[in-house]
């Protein structure tokens, strides 16, 4: 596996980010790679907005303070991860502290596990003692990723529409 670097999105990432967003749009149309992102909008403004989210600035409705990171290999953005600093009712039940995704062309290379593993020290620095990480009950790849990173299954809750949500805790 090539070296994966987890970092905040930068203005110079525009083309790589647009490529990742488009790949996700085509392969996983029901899943959001980039929250509140307009491909036709000003990218520099979007990056600046993301940089305020950890401090709770300019958050979209129902969002909590969070850190949006991209997984970069060479010049390519292979995935993204959102580390939520706290949980609201929805996140406590379904969404968890961490949401991540890898572009279709880069799956099954270990990047999701590496992304999640690299997020754990950041979560510790935020003062979190443990992380709730969830996935669809039928998503075997994500289940394995979470378990490799120390996730212990608490339960599976109903989720509409589709499969139930597996809720794992990772002690930090």
HELIX and SHEET records of a PDB file:
HELIX    1   1 UNK A   11  UNK A   13  5                                   3    
HELIX    2   2 UNK A   14  UNK A   27  1                                  14    
HELIX    3   3 UNK A   43  UNK A   53  1                                  11    
HELIX    4   4 UNK A   89  UNK A   90  1                                   2    
HELIX    5   5 UNK A   91  UNK A   95  3                                   5    
HELIX    6   6 UNK A  104  UNK A  106  5                                   3    
HELIX    7   7 UNK A  111  UNK A  125  1                                  15    
HELIX    8   8 UNK A  140  UNK A  148  1                                   9    
SHEET    1   A 4 UNK A   5  UNK A   8  0                                        
SHEET    2   A 4 UNK A  66  UNK A  73 -1                                        
SHEET    3   A 4 UNK A  76  UNK A  84 -1                                        
SHEET    4   A 4 UNK A  98  UNK A 102 -1                                        
SHEET    1   B 3 UNK A 130  UNK A 136  0                                        
SHEET    2   B 3 UNK A 165  UNK A 171 -1                                        
SHEET    3   B 3 UNK A 152  UNK A 157 -1                                        
END                                                                             
